[in-house]
């Protein structure tokens, strides 16, 4: 029996991981206590996804333990022991706005929770591969120091800059910058995962995501901009764009393409490796460009307003350079572009929220 443990298993990336590995014949254990409902309210609850996974996947087991509960985590890992082949750690408090409200909760989930999972792996299944979903927020607001040019519908990096063609790579410093409280807690977890690979020799990998998205995303105003934007379009809810004239740029990677990255790393891990991962130049947009495309694909109008107040520590422009991962895993490639991703998301949102 080969077991895969997925934390945050009812969230966007976690549920995609569960479905993929179940399809590969693994027994999958999902750890998710629906803290997303606590963070963002009942509309952001992932309970619907937990029910769907349980109904559809016979070799899936759900556990509602809190990743900060070291005793409960230890008991779970002890139950499966060396049968655990892979741990994909997706559970997190994901919003830099929310983190400022409860820094202790944010840090305990993102940093301490990660350490609890790492120690359980080291104790019970040290040969297992450990994959951590980090974030581009570990770079803080350093990207905002880049020479940006304002265009009609987006900000863009100056064409003569080193990172203009492919995006920002892993050499950008994570030091001496405003990270947001969320970014700081993810830095702590990110560095600890690297250390368990480099110091203890565990098979750990860090994936610093851009905007991770897809149809299973329970988007909320404070996190998951593309999913929440789609939801607002199909339900008629108002949407507020914070700062930068709506021209801020994000790269967007479909959760299925990200899980394919996990699969390649799982089969040939590079201990302590760090990868920027996102839509790159293949799939990116500004807020205004996203609205244009959603309105085109959905037939619905997005009711939005522009606020002059930007979120503290937010990025004006982010595009991930994914070439380091592609160099290590040349057989990986994208299967979704932005249009295909949004088409899926719009269909799922209309089905979920009863819109026609």
Secondary structure, 3 states (H helix, E strand, C coil): CCEEEEECCCCHHHHHHHHHHHHCCCEEEEECCCHHHHHHCHHHCCHHHHHHHHHHCCCEEEECCCCCCHHHHHHHHHHHHHHEEEEEECCCCCCHHHHCCCHHHHHHHHHHHHHHHHHHHHHHCCCCEEEEEEEHHHHCCHHHHCCEEECCCCEEECCCCCCCCCCECCCCCCCCCCCHHHHHHHHHHHHHHHHHHHCCCCEEEEEEECEEECCCCCCECCECHHHHHHHHHHHCCCEEEECHHHCCEEEEEEHHHHHHHHHHHHHCCCCCEEEEECCHHHCEEEHHHHHHHHHHHHCCCCCEEEECCCCCCCCCECCECCHHHHHHCCCCCCCCCHHHHHHHHHHHHHHHHCCC
